Every structure is written in C-alpha cells, then in structure tokens.
Amino acid sequence: MQKVFEACDTLDAKCYTSYGLTEDILMENAASGLASYIRKHFKSGTSLLVVAGKGNNGADGIALARQLHGDYEVRLCIPFGVGSEMAVLQLQRAKSLGIKISETLSHEEKNVDVVLDALFGAGLNRALSEEVIHLIHQLNSMQGHKIACDIPTGVGQKGLLPIAFMADVTLTMGARTEALYLDENKDAVGKIECIDLGISSLFYGGQSQVCVLEEQDIKLPSRNRKNSHKGSFGHAAIFCGEKEGAGIIAGMASASFGAGLSTLVVHEHISPPQYLMHATVVPDNASALAIGMGLGAHFESEFLQHYVVQSHLPIVLDADSFLSAEILTILDQKEREIVITPHPKEFVSMWKILTGEQLTVMQVQSKRFDMVRMFNARYPHVTLLLKGANTLIMQEEQLYINPLGCAKLSKGGSGDVLSGLIVSLLAQGYTGIDAAIHASLALVIAANNYEGASYAMLPTDIIEEITRLEV
C-alpha cells in the first residue's frame, strides 16, 4: 500500500525549506532514478532517445542523458529549446560531454530501443499546440520501450488531453499523484513506478488519506481454527431476483470465498448449484445480506421493509438497488455496516434519488475523486466502492485506489462475483471497508491470473481462480 497525493509541488517545497535540499540535488536524484530503471532493464549500448521540454521536466531528461552518456547510445532532442534556469544549466553540462543534441526527430531515431518523454511535467492542463501534437504522434509511432518522466505528455491533472504519449511505464518523481489513477489516463501511464528523490517517502510525502493498493495487501479468509463448524464462518443471504443468474453467480462467489453457508432468497423455485441453499425468507441465522444483482421488481415493499430495510445485518447494495428509493433509505442507518458498489451510471441514478441533482456519466468519470469525496461527505459511515478501470473505495475520509483491474472483467457477471465476495467477507465478520478492499483485490488478482483469452473469461472462471488464491 502506497501513499497518493493530489500534487507534488508542496512536497518539493518542503524539501527546500525544511531539509536544505536544493532543486539541483532533487533533479540529480530524479535523473539517477530514471537511469537506474534503464540500467536494470536494458543492457549497456542500448539506444536511448530523450525528448526534453523547456522546463524542469525537460531538465530531468537532460540530466538523465548526461548520466547515461558513454554507457548507452544516447540521443537528446530539444524541440522547443530550454527555458527554465535548471534546464539551461543541465543543457550546459550535457554539451560539455559532447552529447548528440538535435532540435528535430530524424528518420534514424524512429528505430531506437528506448524513448523517454520529458516534454512536460505534472499539472499540464492547457491545450497542446499543433507542433506538440505532431511530435507526440511521432513518438507514439516508434517501436521502442516508452518511458514517461513524471507523467506522460498530454495527461493532465483533470484527465486526458486530446492526445497523449502512450507510455509503457511512468516513472513518477518522489510520490504518486491522483492524476496517475484517473480512469481515462490509465492506458497512457502504463505501469507506474515511483522514484526516490534522495529522501525517504516518510519525510518527503508525510501523511495522506489516499492510498493505492498492491497485490500483497490482500488478506484472504483464514481457517486456522480446527475446532470449527459451518456456523463459525458466517451465513450470507443473497437476494435472487428477476434475473436469477446474477444472484446465483453472487451466491457461488460467496460460497467459494469462505462463507460457511450461502443462501439464495427467492420467490419461486430455481435450480442453483447443489451447495447453495435457497429459501423464501432470510434465514434467522444469516449474518450478512446482498441485494440488487438482477433484482428487478421481484420483491414487494412489505417484504423488503421487513427483511432488508429494517434489518440490522451488514449489507451489500448493488445494481438495481440504486434504482430503488426504498432500498437507498438504508444509507441513513449509521450503526450498520453498509457497502455499495455502483458503476458510474448507477452512481448517477443513485445520486439523483438521494439529492435530486442530475449528474452525467461523463461528469462522474472525469471527476471520480471529487465524486467519491462528495458522497463521503454526505454518508461518511457508508463504504463506497466506485467501479472503474481504477476502482475507488472510500469510507470515513480514507480513500483507497485499486489499480489492478483489467479488460477481462469488462463482461456481465463480474460485478455479481464482486458482490458475492464482499457479502462473504461481511458474513465472516469483516468490516465494510475491509470487505470491500480485500474482495476487490481478490477479484482483480483472480482475473489477472486467468490464462485464457482476454475476451473469453466468464464469471465462473473468476470464481474458479478465486479458489486458487494463496496468501
């Protein structure tokens, strides 16, 4: 689990004022971090093209070119000259070594092994010039391994500009920032690694209420007790509505993720797997509920009031729950463990019912961090899991980012699996926030482990991979 910050400007300033570190020192450490990545992944003699901008992001790239010159076949392109004081200084140092410097890309540079984008740093939100757009097209057409220094050109703090450098890896300086984890930026930033600027992250970053999750953060259900029985591991009750397959998938996921008992609450006879029970009411010994998956208008109001709204049990709300004003009254219950799992369109529907304010899916997607904070300010006790390419999970002002999802999950039923995993953990005694975190990690790790074609994965394949997860 790593800390994430809104921006790094104030963090850099603290290094200058509190720790006596100069801009030059931080820049040399940034370049050393870039160089270490290249030395680790590419052998000596590899061809490297550094494309540097006018400011300090460009200065980082120029310093890198100097550090690798001699050991690598370094080519430095400065298409717009240099402007900042540090960029001027770094260029003077680079010239003193005789580094090959150009102002335009030549034909031979199209075949370099590594391309490093150091044109613009974080915070770029202005329109890109036609000249910059043409340059990015040229860089993206190259076959070499693409590295972004700090953040890819064209990726802004509020989302993707019309075009962006498509990096295989982004090497961010000092700390991770929220812009790197916006959904629309995900394809451009590629893999994200953080470079040490010569000071521990404990001192550079300080406190943050935003964290990015990593695979090793997962805590799977434990069955260390030998003196136990099925009742020792909770009883999940899953409402099975008009589209019964959704409830059955959730029930299968629940049973596979450790719940001692998983029961489908139904109105009529169905044919689930034999290990799933079904009943026409919520069992008296149920320890958690899940509702919404394929629900439709299957249960009358009186039934929902008695077994859902007036219940004290921990609950997961998904899918059709976000169309029901009656079910959404649960969000006001401050003493109850509540997890909600909307995708952006469902969030729009839910917010309209709760507040009367009409949002658009585009608004939610472009301001995902703002949206989860807006919801949290109104319902801090509720665990919100906003689905997306980067899943956001928030409760009581603490925000977690799960960036590990993949396109394999873009298929109906994946969300039903997630709801089943969450209700299983709630039934076993996890808090809402822990259930959401560890269920979401299990889902994406299982999906990433699936070895079939990326378009072929079924919900049952995810559940099968869940059974193979190891601590």
C-alpha positions in Angstrom: 0.0 0.0 0.0 1.5 3.3 -1.1 0.5 6.9 -0.4 -1.0 9.1 -3.1 -1.1 12.9 -3.1 -3.0 15.5 -5.1 0.2 17.1 -6.3 3.9 17.2 -5.5 4.6 20.9 -5.6 4.3 21.4 -1.9 6.2 18.3 -1.2 9.2 19.6 -3.2 8.9 22.9 -1.5 9.2 21.2 1.9 12.5 19.6 0.8 13.9 23.1 0.0 12.7 24.8 3.2 12.8 22.1 5.8 15.6 19.7 4.7 18.0 22.1 3.0 17.9 20.1 -0.3 18.3 22.2 -3.4 16.5 21.9 -6.7 19.7 20.7 -8.3 20.0 17.9 -5.7 16.5 16.7 -6.3 17.0 16.8 -10.0 20.1 14.7 -9.9 18.4 12.2 -7.8 15.4 12.1 -10.2 17.8 11.5 -13.1 19.6 8.8 -11.1 16.3 7.1 -10.5 15.5 7.2 -14.2 18.9 5.9 -15.0 18.6 3.0 -12.5 15.4 1.9 -14.2 17.1 1.9 -17.6 20.3 0.2 -16.3 18.1 -2.5 -14.7 16.0 -3.3 -17.8 18.3 -2.5 -20.7 21.9 -3.6 -21.4 24.8 -1.2 -21.9 24.9 0.1 -25.5 21.1 0.2 -25.9 19.9 3.2 -28.0 18.0 5.8 -26.0 16.2 8.9 -27.3 15.4 11.6 -24.7 12.9 14.2 -25.8 13.1 17.2 -23.4 10.9 20.2 -23.0 11.7 23.7 -21.9 11.1 23.4 -18.2 12.2 21.3 -15.3 10.7 18.1 -16.6 12.9 18.6 -19.6 15.8 19.3 -17.3 15.3 15.9 -15.6 15.6 14.3 -19.1 18.7 16.3 -20.0 20.4 15.2 -16.7 19.5 11.6 -17.5 21.1 11.9 -20.9 24.3 13.1 -19.3 24.3 10.3 -16.7 23.9 7.6 -19.3 26.1 9.1 -22.0 29.0 6.8 -22.7 27.3 3.6 -21.4 24.3 3.9 -23.7 23.8 5.3 -27.2 22.1 8.5 -26.1 20.4 10.9 -28.4 18.9 14.1 -26.9 16.2 16.0 -28.8 15.2 19.5 -27.6 12.5 20.6 -30.0 11.5 23.8 -28.2 14.8 24.9 -26.7 15.2 25.4 -23.0 13.6 28.0 -20.7 13.9 27.3 -17.0 17.1 28.0 -15.1 17.7 24.4 -14.3 17.1 23.3 -18.0 19.7 25.9 -19.1 22.2 24.6 -16.5 21.6 20.9 -17.4 22.0 21.6 -21.1 25.4 23.3 -20.5 26.5 20.2 -18.6 25.3 17.9 -21.3 27.0 19.9 -24.0 30.3 19.7 -22.1 30.3 15.9 -22.6 29.6 16.2 -26.3 26.2 14.6 -26.2 24.5 14.4 -29.6 21.7 17.1 -29.5 19.1 17.8 -32.1 16.0 20.0 -32.4 14.0 17.7 -34.7 13.5 13.9 -34.9 15.5 12.3 -37.6 14.4 9.2 -39.6 17.1 7.0 -37.9 15.7 7.9 -34.4 12.4 6.0 -35.2 14.2 2.7 -34.5 15.7 3.5 -31.1 15.3 0.9 -28.3 14.0 3.3 -25.6 12.1 6.5 -25.9 11.8 8.9 -22.9 9.2 11.6 -22.8 10.4 14.6 -20.7 8.4 17.3 -22.5 6.0 18.4 -19.8 5.6 17.6 -16.1 2.6 17.2 -13.9 0.0 20.0 -14.0 -0.3 20.5 -17.7 -3.9 21.3 -18.5 -3.6 23.8 -21.3 -4.3 22.9 -24.9 -1.4 21.3 -26.8 -0.1 23.1 -29.8 -0.2 21.5 -33.3 3.6 21.2 -33.1 3.4 19.2 -29.8 0.6 17.1 -31.1 2.6 16.2 -34.2 5.6 15.4 -32.0 3.6 13.1 -29.8 2.2 11.3 -32.9 5.8 10.7 -34.0 6.9 9.4 -30.6 3.9 7.1 -30.3 4.6 5.6 -33.7 8.1 4.4 -32.5 8.5 0.8 -31.6 10.9 1.3 -28.7 10.0 0.9 -25.0 8.3 4.1 -24.0 9.0 5.8 -20.6 7.3 8.9 -19.3 9.3 11.1 -16.9 6.9 12.0 -14.0 3.8 11.9 -16.2 3.1 11.4 -19.9 2.8 14.5 -22.0 -0.9 15.0 -22.7 -2.0 13.6 -19.3 -3.4 16.4 -17.1 -4.4 16.6 -13.5 -8.1 16.5 -14.5 -7.8 13.9 -17.3 -6.5 13.1 -20.7 -6.0 15.9 -23.2 -6.9 15.1 -26.9 -3.7 13.1 -27.4 -1.1 11.7 -25.0 2.3 10.0 -25.1 1.4 6.3 -24.6 3.9 5.1 -22.0 4.8 1.5 -21.2 5.9 2.8 -17.8 5.6 6.1 -16.0 8.4 6.9 -13.5 6.9 9.4 -11.2 9.1 11.6 -9.1 9.0 11.4 -5.3 5.4 10.4 -4.8 2.4 9.1 -6.7 -0.3 11.6 -7.6 -4.1 11.2 -8.1 -3.8 12.2 -11.8 -2.0 8.9 -12.5 -5.0 7.0 -11.3 -7.8 8.6 -13.3 -9.6 6.1 -15.5 -9.1 8.0 -18.7 -5.3 8.2 -18.0 -4.9 4.5 -17.4 -3.8 3.4 -20.9 -1.4 6.4 -21.3 0.5 6.0 -18.0 1.1 2.2 -18.3 2.9 0.7 -15.3 3.6 3.2 -12.5 6.8 3.2 -10.5 8.0 5.9 -8.0 11.5 7.3 -8.0 13.2 8.2 -4.7 14.5 11.8 -4.7 17.1 11.1 -2.1 14.9 11.3 0.9 12.6 8.6 2.5 9.0 8.8 1.4 8.2 9.1 5.2 9.7 12.6 5.1 9.1 13.5 1.5 5.4 12.7 1.5 4.2 12.8 5.1 0.6 12.0 5.8 -2.0 11.2 3.2 -5.6 10.0 3.3 -5.3 8.4 -0.1 -3.5 5.1 -0.7 -3.0 2.8 -3.7 -3.5 -0.9 -3.1 -1.0 -3.5 -4.1 -1.3 -7.3 -4.5 0.5 -8.0 -1.3 -2.1 -6.0 0.7 -4.8 -8.7 0.3 -5.9 -10.7 3.4 -7.7 -13.8 2.4 -10.2 -15.5 4.7 -8.5 -17.7 7.3 -9.5 -21.1 8.5 -6.8 -21.7 11.1 -9.2 -23.0 13.8 -9.6 -26.7 13.9 -12.4 -26.7 16.3 -15.0 -25.1 14.0 -18.1 -25.8 12.0 -20.0 -24.2 9.2 -21.6 -21.7 11.5 -18.2 -20.5 12.5 -17.8 -18.8 9.2 -21.0 -16.9 8.8 -24.1 -17.2 6.7 -24.6 -15.0 3.6 -28.1 -14.3 2.3 -28.2 -13.2 -1.3 -31.5 -11.9 -2.8 -32.2 -13.6 -6.1 -34.5 -11.5 -8.3 -35.9 -11.4 -11.8 -32.6 -12.2 -13.5 -31.8 -15.1 -11.3 -28.4 -15.8 -12.8 -27.0 -12.7 -11.2 -28.0 -13.9 -7.7 -26.7 -17.4 -8.4 -23.3 -16.1 -9.5 -23.1 -14.0 -6.4 -24.0 -17.0 -4.2 -21.4 -19.1 -5.9 -18.7 -16.5 -5.3 -19.8 -16.1 -1.7 -19.5 -19.9 -1.0 -16.2 -20.1 -2.8 -14.7 -17.2 -0.7 -15.2 -18.8 2.7 -18.8 -18.2 3.9 -19.9 -21.2 5.9 -23.4 -21.0 4.4 -24.7 -19.2 1.4 -28.5 -19.0 0.9 -30.4 -17.5 -2.1 -33.5 -15.7 -1.0 -36.1 -16.4 -3.7 -39.8 -16.2 -4.5 -40.0 -19.2 -6.7 -38.2 -22.5 -7.4 -34.8 -22.2 -9.0 -32.0 -24.7 -9.8 -28.8 -23.3 -8.3 -25.7 -25.4 -7.7 -26.3 -28.1 -5.0 -24.0 -26.4 -2.5 -26.2 -23.3 -2.5 -29.3 -23.3 -0.3 -32.5 -21.3 -1.2 -35.3 -20.0 0.9 -38.3 -17.7 0.6 -37.3 -15.6 3.6 -33.9 -14.5 5.1 -32.8 -17.3 7.4 -32.8 -16.4 11.1 -29.1 -17.2 11.4 -28.0 -15.0 8.5 -25.0 -12.8 9.3 -24.9 -10.6 6.1 -27.1 -9.6 3.2 -26.5 -8.8 -0.5 -29.2 -7.3 -2.7 -29.6 -5.7 -6.1 -28.0 -8.2 -8.5 -30.6 -8.8 -11.2 -33.2 -7.8 -8.6 -35.8 -6.0 -10.8 -39.2 -5.5 -9.1 -39.2 -9.1 -7.8 -39.9 -8.4 -4.1 -42.8 -6.4 -2.8 -42.3 -3.4 -0.5 -43.5 -5.1 2.7 -41.0 -7.9 2.2 -38.1 -5.5 1.5 -39.0 -3.4 4.6 -39.1 -6.4 6.9 -36.0 -8.3 5.7 -33.8 -5.6 4.3 -34.5 -2.1 5.4 -35.4 -2.9 9.0 -32.7 -5.5 9.3 -29.5 -4.8 11.4 -27.3 -7.1 9.3 -24.3 -5.9 7.3 -25.4 -5.4 3.7 -24.0 -5.0 0.2 -26.1 -2.9 -2.2 -25.5 -3.4 -6.0 -27.1 -2.9 -9.4 -30.9 -2.5 -9.2 -30.6 -1.3 -5.6 -29.5 2.1 -7.0 -32.9 2.5 -8.7 -34.9 2.0 -5.6 -35.6 4.9 -3.3 -36.9 2.4 -0.7 -33.7 0.4 -0.5 -31.5 3.5 -0.6 -33.0 4.7 2.7 -30.6 2.1 4.2 -27.8 4.6 3.6 -29.1 6.7 6.5 -28.5 3.9 9.0 -25.3 5.0 10.7 -24.9 1.9 13.0 -24.9 -0.6 10.2 -22.1 -1.9 8.1 -23.1 -0.9 4.5 -21.1 -1.4 1.3 -22.4 0.0 -2.0 -20.8 -1.0 -5.4 -22.1 1.3 -8.2 -20.6 1.7 -11.6 -20.7 5.3 -12.9 -24.1 5.1 -14.5 -25.6 3.6 -11.3 -23.9 6.3 -9.3 -25.7 8.9 -11.4 -29.1 7.2 -10.7 -28.4 6.8 -7.0 -27.3 10.5 -6.6 -30.4 11.7 -8.4 -32.6 9.7 -6.0 -30.7 10.8 -2.9 -30.3 14.5 -3.7 -32.3 15.4 -6.7 -29.1 16.6 -8.5 -28.7 15.3 -12.0 -25.2 14.3 -12.9 -23.9 12.7 -16.1 -21.8 9.6 -16.5 -19.1 11.9 -18.1 -19.1 14.1 -15.1 -18.6 11.2 -12.8 -15.8 9.7 -14.9 -13.9 13.0 -15.3 -14.2 13.8 -11.6 -14.0 10.4 -9.9 -12.0 11.5 -6.9 -14.3 14.5 -6.4 -17.4 12.3 -6.7 -16.4 9.8 -4.1 -15.4 12.6 -1.7 -18.8 14.3 -2.4 -20.6 11.1 -1.4 -18.4 10.5 1.6 -19.1 14.0 2.9 -22.8 13.1 3.0 -22.5 9.4 4.1 -19.1 9.0 5.8 -20.2 5.8 7.5 -21.0 4.0 4.2 -18.3 2.2 2.3 -18.5 3.3 -1.3 -16.8 1.2 -4.0 -17.0 3.1 -7.3 -16.2 0.6 -10.1 -14.0 1.5 -13.0 -10.6 0.9 -14.6 -9.2 2.1 -11.3 -11.6 1.2 -8.5 -12.1 3.8 -5.8 -13.0 2.7 -2.3 -13.8 5.2 0.4 -15.1 5.4 3.9 -14.7 8.0 6.8 -12.4 10.2 4.6 -9.9 7.4 3.8 -9.7 6.7 0.1 -8.1 3.6 -1.4 -7.3 3.1 -5.1 -7.3 -0.4 -6.6 -5.5 0.0 -10.0 -5.0 -3.7 -10.7 -8.1 -4.3 -12.8 -8.0 -5.5 -16.4 -10.2 -5.5 -19.5 -11.0 -9.2 -18.9 -13.5 -8.0 -16.2 -15.5 -6.0 -18.8 -18.2 -8.5 -19.0 -21.6 -9.0 -17.4 -21.5 -11.0 -14.2 -18.1 -9.7 -13.0 -19.9 -7.3 -10.6 -22.1 -10.1 -9.3 -19.0 -12.0 -8.4 -17.6 -8.9 -6.5 -20.9 -8.6 -4.6 -20.7 -12.2 -3.6 -17.1 -11.9 -2.4 -18.0 -8.8 -0.3 -21.0 -10.4 1.3 -19.0 -13.5 2.1 -16.4 -11.4 4.0 -19.1 -9.4 5.7 -20.7 -12.7 6.8 -17.4 -13.8 8.2 -17.1 -10.6 10.3 -15.0 -8.3 8.2 -15.9 -4.6 8.5 -17.4 -2.9 5.4 -14.2 -1.2 4.4 -12.0 -4.3 4.8 -14.6 -6.4 3.0 -14.6 -4.0 0.0 -10.8 -3.8 -0.1 -10.0 -7.5 0.1 -12.9 -8.6 -2.1 -11.9 -6.1 -4.8 -8.3 -7.3 -4.6 -9.3 -10.9 -4.9 -11.4 -10.2 -7.9 -8.7 -8.4 -9.9 -5.9 -10.8 -8.9 -8.1 -13.8 -9.9 -8.9 -12.1 -13.3 -5.2 -11.4 -13.9 -4.4 -15.0 -13.1 -6.8 -16.3 -15.7 -4.8 -17.7 -18.6 -7.5 -18.0 -21.3 -8.1 -15.4 -24.0 -8.7 -11.9 -22.6 -12.2 -11.8 -24.2 -13.3 -15.3 -23.0 -13.3 -15.1 -19.2 -16.7 -15.9 -17.6 -17.8 -15.1 -14.1 -17.4 -18.8 -13.3 -13.8 -18.6 -14.5 -13.2 -15.8 -12.0 -14.7 -17.9 -9.2 -12.6 -20.8 -10.2 -9.5 -18.6 -10.0 -10.6 -17.3 -6.6 -10.4 -20.9 -5.2 -6.7 -20.9 -6.2 -5.6 -17.7 -4.5 -2.9 -18.1 -1.9 -1.7 -15.7 0.8 
